[in-house]
Amino acid sequence: MKPFTKFCLLILVMGGFQGVLPGLAMEGEQSAQAPEARQEIQTNSPTTMPRYVNVEGTLQAIQGDLFIIEGASAEQQIKIQVGQDTAFPNGQKEPGQPVSALVSAPDGHALIIR
């Protein structure tokens, strides 16, 4: 078996056919898929959500392990959860003080509150 043939076989086995066909298509040549099929693949791909969100505003109240923030980037009241792993590099906050928090988007847990 020639080295080039071994290389192509390896690519097909490891990458599958979907990733190989567009990669092997030369400029000016049409891909094996119809434009409609390529568009469907792109529109059905999952969208990425940000993992972390910056929240800025004024600390309105502290209710147990929840900080309630309102203002600047928080158009409504936002409740963020504070835990033992939440960092306070500038010290603990009191209601009425401005805060900037890095919050985990999926669960609303604060990682850092400044």
N, CA, C and O of each residue as an XYZ file, in Angstrom:
456
protein
N       0.850     -1.176      0.000
C       0.000      0.000      0.000
C       0.894      1.238      0.000
O       1.850      1.309      0.772
N       0.600      2.190     -0.839
C       1.408      3.397     -0.947
C       1.189      4.293      0.274
O       0.120      4.241      0.884
N       2.190      5.124      0.649
C       2.050      5.989      1.823
C       0.843      6.923      1.733
O       0.154      7.139      2.731
N       0.579      7.481      0.544
C      -0.562      8.388      0.402
C      -1.879      7.658      0.652
O      -2.780      8.204      1.289
N      -1.992      6.442      0.159
C      -3.203      5.648      0.351
C      -3.387      5.324      1.825
O      -4.506      5.380      2.335
N      -2.296      4.986      2.519
C      -2.379      4.718      3.954
C      -2.848      5.971      4.696
O      -3.677      5.888      5.602
N      -2.317      7.122      4.308
C      -2.688      8.379      4.946
C      -4.177      8.675      4.746
O      -4.863      9.054      5.696
N      -4.675      8.507      3.536
C      -6.093      8.759      3.251
C      -6.978      7.791      4.020
O      -8.024      8.179      4.540
N      -6.567      6.546      4.093
C      -7.334      5.538      4.829
C      -7.371      5.905      6.306
O      -8.413      5.783      6.949
N      -6.250      6.350      6.844
C      -6.183      6.749      8.244
C      -7.108      7.937      8.517
O      -7.802      7.962      9.534
N      -7.121      8.908      7.624
C      -7.999     10.074      7.788
C      -9.459      9.642      7.756
O     -10.255     10.107      8.572
N      -9.818      8.779      6.849
C     -11.200      8.327      6.750
C     -11.622      7.564      7.989
O     -12.749      7.721      8.459
N     -10.742      6.747      8.519
C     -11.080      5.952      9.701
C     -11.192      6.843     10.932
O     -12.125      6.687     11.720
N     -10.262      7.771     11.111
C     -10.259      8.605     12.313
C     -11.269      9.742     12.250
O     -11.920     10.032     13.253
N     -11.419     10.389     11.110
C     -12.256     11.574     11.031
C     -13.650     11.325     10.495
O     -14.516     12.191     10.618
N     -13.885     10.198      9.921
C     -15.181      9.954      9.323
C     -15.297     10.673      7.992
O     -14.413     11.443      7.617
N     -16.368     10.428      7.288
C     -16.540     10.984      5.955
C     -16.970     12.439      5.972
O     -16.609     13.187      5.064
N     -17.732     12.872      6.977
C     -18.257     14.239      6.972
C     -17.153     15.275      7.037
O     -17.220     16.283      6.333
N     -16.135     15.053      7.865
C     -15.071     16.032      7.991
C     -14.072     15.964      6.863
O     -13.351     16.933      6.625
N     -14.005     14.848      6.159
C     -12.982     14.664      5.136
C     -13.396     15.268      3.809
O     -12.580     15.907      3.145
N     -14.640     15.082      3.409
C     -15.064     15.553      2.095
C     -14.855     17.050      1.905
O     -14.267     17.441      0.897
N     -15.305     17.913      2.825
C     -15.059     19.334      2.617
C     -13.560     19.663      2.655
O     -13.112     20.579      1.966
N     -12.796     18.932      3.445
C     -11.370     19.197      3.557
C     -10.609     18.807      2.313
O      -9.612     19.447      1.978
N     -11.053     17.766      1.614
C     -10.363     17.305      0.427
C     -10.835     18.007     -0.845
O     -10.202     17.893     -1.894
N     -11.943     18.730     -0.748
C     -12.452     19.431     -1.934
C     -11.486     20.538     -2.311
O     -11.047     21.310     -1.458
N     -11.163     20.610     -3.576
C     -10.238     21.634     -4.058
C     -10.998     22.929     -4.300
O     -12.222     22.933     -4.432
N     -10.248     24.036     -4.355
C     -10.887     25.311     -4.629
C     -11.529     25.257     -6.006
O     -10.961     24.706     -6.949
N     -12.698     25.826     -6.108
C     -13.394     25.849     -7.382
C     -14.268     24.628     -7.594
O     -15.162     24.657     -8.439
N     -14.033     23.555     -6.848
C     -14.873     22.371     -6.976
C     -16.016     22.481     -5.984
O     -15.880     23.124     -4.943
N     -17.125     21.864     -6.296
C     -18.260     21.878     -5.410
C     -18.150     20.738     -4.417
O     -17.652     19.661     -4.745
N     -18.606     20.975     -3.224
C     -18.624     19.937     -2.204
C     -19.662     18.892     -2.570
O     -20.565     19.161     -3.362
N     -19.540     17.698     -1.997
C     -20.459     16.605     -2.298
C     -21.864     16.880     -1.766
O     -22.835     16.299     -2.252
N     -21.979     17.774     -0.756
C     -23.288     18.064     -0.185
C     -23.939     19.229     -0.910
O     -23.268     20.159     -1.357
N     -25.246     19.159     -1.016
C     -26.000     20.264     -1.604
C     -25.970     21.453     -0.643
O     -25.822     21.246      0.562
N     -26.104     22.688     -1.129
C     -26.086     23.854     -0.243
C     -27.145     23.775      0.849
O     -26.912     24.237      1.966
N     -28.311     23.195      0.543
C     -29.371     23.088      1.542
C     -28.928     22.203      2.698
O     -29.221     22.501      3.856
N     -28.229     21.123      2.396
C     -27.777     20.209      3.444
C     -26.738     20.890      4.324
O     -26.759     20.726      5.544
N     -25.826     21.655      3.719
C     -24.809     22.356      4.501
C     -25.452     23.408      5.393
O     -25.035     23.581      6.539
N     -26.451     24.108      4.893
C     -27.125     25.123      5.684
C     -27.860     24.477      6.857
O     -27.865     25.027      7.959
N     -28.479     23.321      6.636
C     -29.197     22.633      7.699
C     -28.248     22.219      8.809
O     -28.595     22.320      9.986
N     -27.067     21.760      8.458
C     -26.089     21.367      9.465
C     -25.706     22.572     10.305
O     -25.590     22.452     11.524
N     -25.507     23.720      9.695
C     -25.111     24.910     10.434
C     -26.227     25.428     11.325
O     -25.951     25.874     12.439
N     -27.467     25.388     10.883
C     -28.553     25.936     11.675
C     -28.969     25.001     12.796
O     -29.552     25.456     13.781
N     -28.690     23.713     12.681
C     -29.062     22.776     13.727
C     -27.982     22.599     14.781
O     -28.188     21.863     15.746
N     -26.837     23.253     14.625
C     -25.779     23.110     15.615
C     -26.186     23.860     16.883
O     -26.836     24.902     16.806
N     -25.805     23.330     18.054
C     -26.209     23.979     19.308
C     -25.502     25.318     19.473
O     -24.339     25.474     19.103
N     -26.223     26.274     20.031
C     -25.627     27.578     20.276
C     -24.868     27.517     21.598
O     -25.239     26.772     22.504
N     -23.829     28.289     21.694
C     -23.046     28.285     22.915
C     -23.541     29.384     23.839
O     -23.789     30.512     23.413
N     -23.676     29.044     25.076
C     -24.082     29.992     26.098
C     -22.834     30.387     26.874
O     -21.946     29.557     27.067
N     -22.748     31.631     27.322
C     -21.587     32.008     28.126
C     -21.602     31.255     29.449
O     -22.657     31.048     30.048
N     -20.426     30.850     29.892
C     -20.333     30.117     31.152
C     -20.420     31.061     32.338
O     -20.941     30.694     33.392
N     -19.908     32.284     32.168
C     -19.881     33.247     33.267
C     -20.431     34.580     32.788
O     -20.300     34.944     31.620
N     -21.050     35.300     33.717
C     -21.651     36.595     33.399
C     -21.180     37.599     34.446
O     -21.123     37.284     35.635
N     -20.846     38.801     34.004
C     -20.515     39.892     34.934
C     -21.793     40.623     35.300
O     -22.561     41.018     34.423
N     -22.019     40.801     36.573
C     -23.194     41.519     37.062
C     -22.697     42.696     37.893
O     -21.908     42.516     38.820
N     -23.157     43.896     37.564
C     -22.772     45.097     38.302
C     -24.023     45.806     38.780
O     -25.042     45.815     38.089
N     -23.951     46.387     39.933
C     -25.081     47.121     40.476
C     -24.864     47.439     41.934
O     -23.732     47.456     42.416
N     -25.955     47.691     42.636
C     -25.919     48.004     44.057
C     -26.505     46.837     44.832
O     -27.557     46.304     44.480
N     -25.810     46.450     45.891
C     -26.314     45.367     46.740
C     -27.502     45.890     47.531
O     -27.351     46.773     48.375
N     -28.687     45.345     47.259
C     -29.904     45.801     47.921
C     -30.132     45.106     49.260
O     -30.514     45.744     50.241
N     -29.894     43.782     49.295
C     -30.158     43.037     50.526
C     -29.372     41.724     50.518
O     -28.951     41.234     49.470
N     -29.190     41.180     51.706
C     -28.578     39.862     51.865
C     -29.595     39.000     52.594
O     -30.007     39.313     53.711
N     -29.998     37.900     51.943
C     -30.974     36.976     52.533
C     -30.336     35.597     52.614
O     -30.393     34.821     51.660
N     -29.732     35.298     53.751
C     -29.051     34.014     53.907
C     -27.850     33.943     52.974
O     -26.916     34.735     53.096
N     -27.877     32.988     52.038
C     -26.775     32.857     51.082
C     -27.080     33.514     49.738
O     -26.407     33.236     48.745
N     -28.090     34.384     49.699
C     -28.450     35.101     48.476
C     -28.135     36.590     48.602
O     -28.494     37.230     49.590
N     -27.469     37.125     47.600
C     -27.256     38.562     47.484
C     -28.235     39.065     46.435
O     -28.331     38.490     45.351
N     -28.959     40.127     46.745
C     -29.898     40.716     45.796
C     -29.266     42.001     45.268
O     -28.989     42.932     46.025
N     -29.042     42.030     43.944
C     -28.354     43.148     43.293
C     -29.305     43.821     42.323
O     -30.068     43.164     41.615
N     -29.245     45.156     42.304
C     -30.085     45.934     41.389
C     -29.266     47.109     40.872
O     -28.465     47.686     41.608
N     -29.470     47.463     39.604
C     -28.801     48.638     39.080
C     -28.100     48.381     37.765
O     -28.493     47.493     37.010
N     -27.050     49.164     37.483
C     -26.302     49.243     36.226
C     -26.571     48.122     35.227
O     -27.396     48.305     34.331
N     -25.918     46.984     35.339
C     -26.125     45.914     34.357
C     -27.326     45.059     34.716
O     -27.802     44.271     33.899
N     -27.811     45.214     35.926
C     -28.968     44.444     36.375
C     -30.196     45.342     36.300
O     -30.448     46.123     37.218
N     -30.957     45.239     35.222
C     -32.131     46.091     35.048
C     -33.216     45.742     36.062
O     -33.968     46.612     36.503
N     -33.291     44.467     36.428
C     -34.220     44.023     37.452
C     -33.387     43.556     38.633
O     -32.158     43.537     38.566
N     -34.050     43.181     39.707
C     -33.324     42.598     40.825
C     -32.813     41.225     40.411
O     -33.542     40.432     39.815
N     -31.565     40.956     40.729
C     -30.971     39.665     40.431
C     -30.528     39.044     41.738
O     -29.893     39.701     42.563
N     -30.862     37.778     41.927
C     -30.434     37.049     43.114
C     -29.290     36.138     42.717
O     -29.418     35.315     41.810
N     -28.168     36.294     43.407
C     -27.032     35.419     43.154
C     -26.703     34.669     44.435
O     -26.813     35.210     45.535
N     -26.303     33.434     44.276
C     -25.992     32.588     45.421
C     -24.522     32.745     45.801
O     -23.636     32.734     44.946
N     -24.287     32.890     47.093
C     -22.940     33.034     47.624
C     -22.642     31.805     48.462
O     -23.483     31.355     49.240
N     -21.441     31.264     48.301
C     -21.053     30.084     49.072
C     -19.683     30.270     49.696
O     -19.097     31.351     49.622
N     -19.173     29.202     50.315
C     -17.857     29.268     50.945
C     -16.747     29.457     49.922
O     -15.673     29.964     50.249
N     -17.006     29.049     48.681
C     -15.994     29.191     47.637
C     -16.067     30.537     46.912
O     -15.285     30.774     45.992
N     -16.983     31.418     47.303
C     -17.076     32.748     46.706
C     -15.971     33.630     47.285
O     -15.824     33.740     48.502
N     -15.198     34.256     46.398
C     -14.094     35.110     46.832
C     -14.566     36.553     46.990
O     -15.315     37.073     46.164
N     -14.110     37.184     48.069
C     -14.367     38.599     48.335
C     -13.009     39.308     48.441
O     -12.560     39.588     49.553
N     -12.337     39.608     47.301
C     -11.003     40.204     47.366
C     -10.966     41.571     48.043
O      -9.925     41.962     48.571
N     -12.064     42.295     48.038
C     -12.117     43.630     48.658
C     -12.873     43.603     49.983
O     -13.267     44.653     50.489
N     -13.078     42.431     50.542
C     -13.800     42.308     51.809
C     -15.297     42.103     51.596
O     -15.813     42.262     50.490
N     -15.985     41.744     52.691
C     -17.431     41.520     52.648
C     -18.155     42.801     52.266
O     -17.673     43.903     52.529
N     -19.309     42.643     51.648
C     -20.110     43.793     51.208
C     -21.313     43.974     52.132
O     -21.813     43.025     52.736
N     -21.753     45.214     52.217
C     -22.930     45.589     53.001
C     -24.007     46.099     52.051
O     -23.675     46.616     50.984
N     -25.279     45.972     52.399
C     -26.332     46.541     51.553
C     -26.099     48.032     51.323
O     -25.721     48.767     52.235
N     -26.332     48.460     50.082
C     -26.143     49.844     49.682
C     -24.813     50.084     48.985
O     -24.630     51.132     48.364
N     -23.880     49.139     49.071
C     -22.578     49.294     48.421
C     -22.634     48.821     46.970
O     -23.378     47.896     46.646
N     -21.847     49.454     46.094
C     -21.767     48.968     44.710
C     -20.994     47.646     44.671
O     -20.020     47.461     45.400
N     -21.443     46.740     43.813
C     -20.779     45.441     43.672
C     -20.601     45.101     42.203
O     -21.353     45.544     41.335
N     -19.584     44.302     41.961
C     -19.337     43.717     40.648
C     -19.094     42.241     40.914
O     -18.205     41.887     41.689
N     -19.876     41.377     40.280
C     -19.788     39.947     40.563
C     -19.592     39.148     39.280
O     -20.171     39.456     38.238
N     -18.769     38.124     39.382
C     -18.614     37.158     38.303
C     -19.460     35.960     38.704
O     -19.188     35.298     39.706
N     -20.503     35.687     37.900
C     -21.509     34.697     38.255
C     -21.527     33.582     37.225
O     -21.448     33.837     36.024
N     -21.631     32.349     37.695
C     -21.774     31.192     36.814
C     -23.157     31.252     36.185
O     -24.163     31.270     36.895
N     -23.215     31.281     34.849
C     -24.488     31.461     34.145
C     -25.488     30.334     34.387
O     -26.668     30.623     34.585
N     -25.078     29.061     34.381
C     -26.094     28.018     34.522
C     -26.802     27.998     35.867
O     -28.007     27.754     35.917
N     -26.076     28.253     36.975
C     -26.704     28.087     38.285
C     -26.792     29.353     39.125
O     -27.370     29.315     40.212
N     -26.237     30.478     38.661
C     -26.340     31.734     39.392
C     -25.455     31.810     40.621
O     -25.724     32.608     41.519
N     -24.403     30.999     40.686
C     -23.495     30.991     41.828
C     -22.384     32.012     41.605
O     -21.757     32.024     40.546
N     -22.138     32.865     42.593
C     -21.108     33.896     42.479
C     -19.731     33.295     42.751
O     -19.529     32.602     43.748
N     -18.788     33.570     41.850
C     -17.418     33.113     42.036
C     -16.579     34.185     42.725
O     -15.780     33.892     43.614
N     -16.778     35.448     42.293
C     -16.045     36.584     42.857
C     -17.012     37.748     43.027
O     -17.806     38.042     42.133
N     -16.941     38.408     44.178
C     -17.724     39.627     44.398
C     -16.762     40.707     44.847
O     -16.083     40.568     45.865
N     -16.708     41.786     44.080
C     -15.820     42.922     44.403
C     -16.653     44.109     44.801
O     -16.109     45.168     45.112
